[in-house]
């Protein structure tokens, strides 16, 4: 069982937007990671500085209080605490207990008196710091506080709390600067993506436009001029010789196009030679019939001369035989003219031609072969307008080749059949709104099914040494130049059916 084919929906996304999306994702991912790391690093740094300051403040106050506590001078003790708090706005509270855990001095904002008195002990709202055993985070009071015993607690205990909001303010300030830098980097990156994508995409777009408009039937005289326009991206970069992969791509594409044009010209020359070669081969086939068409008038001329010589003074007989001789000479001239026109090497030149006229001319060239083989031609010209733009001589070669193939196929089939009344070739010409169709049918030997796909291959023949293998190959090449379609069907033993479809287009479009 074959797996179902999944078709992916494709859509066009300009190079700039690809750069912009990639840059946006990069900024979001790396910005988020760096924001988190820097935020944590700032917090730790500021917290470390705050702890050092708290340690310094606590030690300083402790030293100042030692003598006053020994002397039990409460006024000096309160002055020391008030002075310390007023000198540092980050101090939220300072509380001093005696050795019996009774508050003997304090300083703080009176609006927070109850909250501080209830929570400065830090019994259930603090997170201790392992590296600083006497320091802790007091979450209810939003401070980092120190719990320092004075002289190992013999003189009391000092509680100092520093406002932790200063850390948050410092972090927020630095992070705002970081976000501004990220935003600036993003804006500069988007602008750079626009400039860079434009620098890359402009020559690629020009190359794409050139490749879409490139037409082998209308080749430019010089490709280098076009590619100079493609490669031109910026006046600044034109002053410097700085090459990159895009320049290599354009250079390689130019070499490919130049090579393609050169090979196409050689191929056209070769096709022309093959057409002429096949035409000369066809002349050999027609030679016997044309010789008969010439010999009969020549025999009539010789007979007339013989009779005139026997009685040269018979005036009536003289004019009679002169007329016969003139008629015979004109027949010879007509046959030779047709043969010369057919053999002459012609360049492809498209003009307005009539298909029926070309077919009739082709039938005239093979008339002796038809007569010799006793083949009937049934014509059905249904086209009210059979005008197309094409090359008269080359289309004549097409129909002569097809008719000769039909004649030889019929001769091969009926070579041992006495009754030859059934031998026929049917030609039908029909016109439609956008096309004219020609169908040629014969009741000859036909083609084996396995050989049908090979008959248009160059040098492939079913006639052995008698064929060149160029006939149908040349036919197809000529029809391709006319943008015509050929369709061939065959039933071995019963005959072959060929349909040619010519499109109705203007002369300007064709050429």
C-alpha positions, 0 to 999 in steps of 0.5 A: 500500500502506497503512503499518501503524499503530503503536499506542503503549502508554500508561500513567498516570504521576502528575504528582509522578513526572514532576516527580521524574523530571525533577528526578532527570535534571536533578540527575544531568546538571548535578551530574555536569557541575558535579562534574567542573568543580569537581573540576578547578578545585579541583585546579588551585587547590590545585596552584597554591597548592602550587606557590607554597608549594614555590617559596617553600620552595625559595627560602628554603632556597636562600638559607639554604644559600648562606653555609653552602655557601660556608663548607662547614659541613656541620653547619649545612647538615644543620640547615637541611634538618632544620629546614625539613622539621620545620617543614612536614609536607607536605615529603616530602624535601629533598636537596642535591647538590654541583656534581658531583652527589654528595649532601652532605645530605638529610632524609626518612623512612628507610623510603623511603630506597631509593625516594627515592634511586632516583627523586628525580632524576626521570629517567623518572617525572616530568612537567615543567610548562611554566609552571614549568621547574624544577618537575615531578610525580614520580609514583613518589614522589607529590610535586611537586618542585623542582630548583633550582640554587644560584648557577646550579649553582656551589654545587650543586643542591637537590631539594625534594618536597611530598606531593601527597596533600594536594591530593587530601585537600583536593579530596575534602573540598570535593567531599564538601561539594559532594555533600552540597549536591547531595543536600540540593538533591535532597531539598528539590527532591523535597519541593517537587515533591510539594508543587507537584504536589499543588497543581497535581494536586488541583484537576485531579483534582477537575475530572476527577472532576467531568467523569466524574460530570457527567450531563446527565440529572441536572443540578445546581441550582447549578454554582458550589458544585461549582466552589468545591470544585474550586478550593479547594486550600490554606487558606493560598492561600485568604486571598490572591487569587493566580490562575494558569492552573489558576484560569483553566482551572477558570473557563473549564470552569465557563463551559463547563458553565453554557453546556452546561447552558443549551443542553441545557435549550433543546435539551430545550425544542426537542425537546419542541416538535418532538415536539408539532409532529410530533404535530399533523402526524400528527393531520392524517393521522389526521383523515380516518380518525377523522372516518369513525369518528365519522360512522358512529356519528353517522349511526346516532344520527340514524337512530335519532332519525328512527325514534323521531320517527316512532313515539314511543309504541312502548315496545319500539322506544324502548328498542331505539333508545336502546340503539343511540344509547348504544352509538354515543355511547360509540364517539364518546366513545372515539374523541375520548378517544383523539384527545385523549390523543394530542394532549395535550402530555405531559412525559416521565414514566417508568412501568412500561408494556407494549409490546404495549398501546402497539402495540395502542393505536397500531393503533387510532389508525390503524385507519381508514387500515389499513381504507381501504388494505386492509392486513392486520396480522400480529401475532406477540407472542412476548414472555412479559414485555414490561414496560419503563419508559417514557413511554406517550404518547411511545412511542405517538407512535413507533409511530403514526409508524412505522405511518403511514410503512409505510401510506404506503409500501404505498399508494405501491407499490400505487397502480396495482395492482388486487390489493391482497391482498398488502399487509401489515404484520408486527409481532413482539415478542420478549423476551430476558434483558436486552431487549425487541425490536419489529420492524415490517416492511412490503412497501411501496415502500421507501427508496433505499440512498443515502437510508437514512443521511439519514432520521433527519435533522431536516427531511429527507423523501422525501415532498416537500411532503406531509412535514414531515421531523420524523417519524423525527427525533422517533422517534429523539429519543424512543427516545434518551430511553428509551435504546433502539436503532433499526435500519432496513433497506430494499430499494427496491421490496420493503419496509422493516424496522425493529427497536427494542431496549429495555433492561430496566433499573430505574426508578431507573436509567432516571430 
